[in-house]
Amino acid sequence: MGSIVDELEAILPPGQLDAGEVTLRRYAVDQAPVIDFQLPLAVVFPESVADVQAVVKACAGSGVAIVPRGAGTGVSGGAHATTNCIILSLERMDRILALNPDDETATVEPGVVNAVLNEAAAEHGLMYAPDPASFRSSTVGGNVATNAGGLRCAKYGVTRDSVLALDVVLADGSLIHTGHQTFKGVAGYDLTGLFVGSEGTLGIVVGITVRLKYLPREVHTVAAFYPDFKSAAAGVLAVGRARVQPAIMELLDGGTLIQLDDLHGSDLTARGKSLLLVQTDGFGAAAEADVVRQVLRAGGATVTTEASAEAERLVELRRHSRGTEVDDEYRVGEDVAVPRSRLVDYVAALEAMAAAQRVHLKVVAHAGDGNLHPTFWIDRKGPDVEAGAMERLQVALDESISAALAMGGTITGEHGVGQYKLRWLGQEQPEPIRELQRRIKDLFDPAGILNPGKAI
Ligand SMILES: Cc1cc2nc3c(=O)[nH]c(=O)nc-3n(C[C@H](O)[C@H](O)[C@H](O)COP(=O)(O)OP(=O)(O)OC[C@H]3O[C@@H](n4cnc5c(N)ncnc54)[C@H](O)[C@@H]3O)c2cc1C
């Protein structure tokens, strides 16, 4: 019997398989830290559902693992290659199959980039609400597989709230359709909801029907600069207590403002030590923004009324606030969420951890959802590295997870468990819950070929 690469080469149309060293290396990892680097056997680029089915059937027959991949922007190692695997890239399945303005739905292939769907929807006064900061490159399929969040989630919910139906290729190569084209529908178990966020471990998503929302005609952005991070976090709660629902509520600490100024030549640090960025939208946007300004000023903020171009620029800067660096052993970032009432306590706890461990800290947060991305880091050269800082960095990271859990939070608000966060999963989920999930995985994928070693 020949190798799986030969077999796939024989069954796939020409040009859909690449086993060249450069491609293998390029597709071996996503944007997460690499724990156990593996090269895939090949990367395949199916162009139709039938191609995906053929790949899955061949791999099932040979017991070869399949790692599905969208744009590879994941930050948990969900798309990292594993031993004896092929990477199944969905990037060429990038057609918008239907856009139904009256139904307010769209059906897309998984490789459609989030921003492309949004551009198409905007022509009808609609939008696809989930907007991860990676929206210009990440795919709707990847967003579905990770149940991605984003800036607008504060008002519009996460990916799961927008997915109505899925086409999924199962581990034996068969194709199923779950869900419905309607907003409502409660027949049977919610398999659509189960696939959303399953990180490619239960099936390959090959078609997605999403609910669209109205593109707001009016948007107002309020930028509130604070003298310290804790008061800015308190501002989030104050807006909630005023019963105003912003579309976006993002929190940036001093370390993030310094980095943004360095990268983009902005003057944010001259304006404050922390920035709360609040965007209201819809017909009541101006009235809501007025209330937000009053509430935040009362909490000690210097509030600016941004002209729309400047406001857009601040939101854009926030979208780039992960910076250009990728996490590695010197820089570790997380994605915890805490109940909103604990935001201020959690921010204080993070600052205390960083000080105690003598590591640098920067934090950006989708604060409306209590979802924080703290990054701890040490200098790559110099005294830091020699003085046991690598160990202290890991201590700070572990403490940041334990503290979030102790406050009733979660180890991952939106990035998924992937490979990287598996080490903390047992702290959040007791064994009976994990065992139940293993049994679900066994039911869908008895041979364990779909993205093994990820998510659960
Ligand atoms: C700068 C930057 C900003 C980011 N901002 C956010 C943010 O605001 N919110 C957020 O939630 N995330 C964010 N992320 C993380 C990342 O963009 C999301 O997790 C995104 O959903 C991944 O999409 P992708 O197409 O790149 O998927 P990939 O990274 O390729 O894959 C992600 C996971 O989905 C699986 N998968 C991909 N496609 C399929 C499919 N069709 N069927 C089955 N499984 C599949 C993969 O196996 C993997 O487990 C950010 C990342 C970066 C680099």
The ligand as a Tripos MOL2 file, in Angstrom:
@<TRIPOS>MOLECULE
LIG
   53    58     1     0     0
SMALL
NO_CHARGES

@<TRIPOS>ATOM
      1 C1         -4.1850   39.8540   15.8950 C.3       1 LIG1
      2 C2         -5.1750   38.8370   16.3780 C.ar      1 LIG1
      3 C3         -6.3400   39.2750   16.9730 C.ar      1 LIG1
      4 C4         -7.2920   38.3520   17.4220 C.ar      1 LIG1
      5 N1         -8.4450   38.8170   17.9900 N.ar      1 LIG1
      6 C5         -9.3800   37.9330   18.3830 C.ar      1 LIG1
      7 C6        -10.5910   38.3960   18.9640 C.ar      1 LIG1
      8 O1        -10.8210   39.5940   19.1400 O.2       1 LIG1
      9 N2        -11.5040   37.4490   19.3260 N.ar      1 LIG1
     10 C7        -11.2810   36.1130   19.1490 C.ar      1 LIG1
     11 O2        -12.1500   35.3130   19.4920 O.2       1 LIG1
     12 N3        -10.1380   35.6510   18.6070 N.ar      1 LIG1
     13 C8         -9.1870   36.5220   18.2200 C.ar      1 LIG1
     14 N4         -8.0260   36.0630   17.6800 N.ar      1 LIG1
     15 C9         -7.8040   34.6070   17.5230 C.3       1 LIG1
     16 C10        -8.2200   34.0450   16.1500 C.3       1 LIG1
     17 O3         -8.2120   35.0400   15.1510 O.3       1 LIG1
     18 C11        -9.5960   33.3810   16.2330 C.3       1 LIG1
     19 O4         -9.5120   32.2530   17.0750 O.3       1 LIG1
     20 C12       -10.1720   32.9860   14.8740 C.3       1 LIG1
     21 O5        -11.5050   32.5440   15.0690 O.3       1 LIG1
     22 C13        -9.3860   31.8980   14.1650 C.3       1 LIG1
     23 O6         -9.8160   31.8290   12.8220 O.3       1 LIG1
     24 P1         -8.8960   31.1780   11.6890 P.3       1 LIG1
     25 O7         -9.6460   31.1990   10.4210 O.co2     1 LIG1
     26 O8         -7.5720   31.8250   11.6700 O.co2     1 LIG1
     27 O9         -8.7900   29.6900   12.2300 O.3       1 LIG1
     28 P2         -7.5110   28.8060   12.5190 P.3       1 LIG1
     29 O10        -6.5770   29.5090   13.4360 O.co2     1 LIG1
     30 O11        -6.9590   28.3020   11.2470 O.co2     1 LIG1
     31 O12        -8.1740   27.5770   13.2860 O.3       1 LIG1
     32 C14        -8.7220   27.7630   14.5840 C.3       1 LIG1
     33 C15        -9.3160   26.4330   15.0730 C.3       1 LIG1
     34 O13       -10.4460   26.1010   14.2890 O.3       1 LIG1
     35 C16       -10.2760   24.8420   13.6160 C.3       1 LIG1
     36 N5        -10.8890   25.0300   12.3060 N.ar      1 LIG1
     37 C17       -10.6240   26.0160   11.4070 C.ar      1 LIG1
     38 N6        -11.4580   25.9170   10.3630 N.ar      1 LIG1
     39 C18       -12.2650   24.8440   10.6000 C.ar      1 LIG1
     40 C19       -13.3360   24.2320    9.8810 C.ar      1 LIG1
     41 N7        -13.7690   24.7190    8.7220 N.pl3     1 LIG1
     42 N8        -13.9270   23.1420   10.4190 N.ar      1 LIG1
     43 C20       -13.5230   22.6430   11.6170 C.ar      1 LIG1
     44 N9        -12.5300   23.1960   12.3350 N.ar      1 LIG1
     45 C21       -11.9080   24.2820   11.8320 C.ar      1 LIG1
     46 C22        -8.7730   24.6060   13.6300 C.3       1 LIG1
     47 O14        -8.4690   23.2350   13.6210 O.3       1 LIG1
     48 C23        -8.3790   25.2430   14.9550 C.3       1 LIG1
     49 O15        -8.6470   24.3630   16.0140 O.3       1 LIG1
     50 C24        -7.0530   36.9660   17.2550 C.ar      1 LIG1
     51 C25        -5.8650   36.5340   16.6480 C.ar      1 LIG1
     52 C26        -4.9310   37.4530   16.2240 C.ar      1 LIG1
     53 C27        -3.6740   36.9460   15.5810 C.3       1 LIG1
@<TRIPOS>BOND
     1     1     2 1
     2     2     3 ar
     3     2    52 ar
     4     3     4 ar
     5     4     5 ar
     6     4    50 ar
     7     5     6 ar
     8     6     7 ar
     9     6    13 1
    10     7     8 2
    11     7     9 ar
    12     9    10 ar
    13    10    11 2
    14    10    12 ar
    15    12    13 ar
    16    13    14 ar
    17    14    15 1
    18    14    50 ar
    19    15    16 1
    20    16    17 1
    21    16    18 1
    22    18    19 1
    23    18    20 1
    24    20    21 1
    25    20    22 1
    26    22    23 1
    27    23    24 1
    28    24    25 2
    29    24    26 1
    30    24    27 1
    31    27    28 1
    32    28    29 2
    33    28    30 1
    34    28    31 1
    35    31    32 1
    36    32    33 1
    37    33    34 1
    38    33    48 1
    39    34    35 1
    40    35    36 1
    41    35    46 1
    42    36    37 ar
    43    36    45 ar
    44    37    38 ar
    45    38    39 ar
    46    39    40 ar
    47    39    45 ar
    48    40    41 1
    49    40    42 ar
    50    42    43 ar
    51    43    44 ar
    52    44    45 ar
    53    46    47 1
    54    46    48 1
    55    48    49 1
    56    50    51 ar
    57    51    52 ar
    58    52    53 1
@<TRIPOS>SUBSTRUCTURE
     1 LIG1         1 GROUP 0 **** ****
